[in-house]
Amino acid sequence: MKTGPNIDPGDRTEIEAAVYRRLIGHLRAHPQVQNIDLMNLADFCRNCLSKWYIAAAAERDVEIDYDQAREIVYGMPYAEYKQKYQREASPAQQAAFEAGRQRKL
């Protein structure tokens, strides 16, 4: 068994890909977790994952646009996801988001 830093780079990539797929599956299974909650608690959200997907694709000379990346992450077109699951942010959520933005400045 390989351990720690001795993991083959190919195995590491496969493991990381499996973790990514599990994270995406988990987020799809829990649409009640709003993006603003993710941003307020973890400083990333589904849209961030979509942007990271685009960046990783570009590093490999693969062109993908934002709508395509969001459909990959959300598991459906963003407009459909938004209609089904996205709620209006509460004043408390909006205040927490703005406070987090101010801390970054």
Secondary structure as the mmCIF struct_conf table of DSSP 4:
data_model
#
loop_
_struct_conf.conf_type_id
_struct_conf.id
_struct_conf.beg_label_comp_id
_struct_conf.beg_label_asym_id
_struct_conf.beg_label_seq_id
_struct_conf.end_label_comp_id
_struct_conf.end_label_asym_id
_struct_conf.end_label_seq_id
HELX_RH_3T_P HELX_RH_3T_P1 GLY A 4 ASN A 6
BEND BEND1 ILE A 7 ILE A 7
HELX_RH_AL_P HELX_RH_AL_P1 PRO A 9 ALA A 29
TURN_TY1_P TURN_TY1_P1 PRO A 31 GLN A 32
BEND BEND2 VAL A 33 VAL A 33
HELX_RH_AL_P HELX_RH_AL_P2 ASN A 35 ALA A 42
BEND BEND3 ASP A 43 ASP A 43
HELX_RH_AL_P HELX_RH_AL_P3 ARG A 46 GLU A 59
TURN_TY1_P TURN_TY1_P2 ARG A 60 ASP A 61
HELX_RH_AL_P HELX_RH_AL_P4 TYR A 66 TYR A 74
BEND BEND4 GLY A 75 MET A 76
HELX_RH_AL_P HELX_RH_AL_P5 TYR A 78 TYR A 85
HELX_LH_PP_P HELX_LH_PP_P1 GLU A 88 SER A 90
HELX_RH_AL_P HELX_RH_AL_P6 PRO A 91 LYS A 104
#
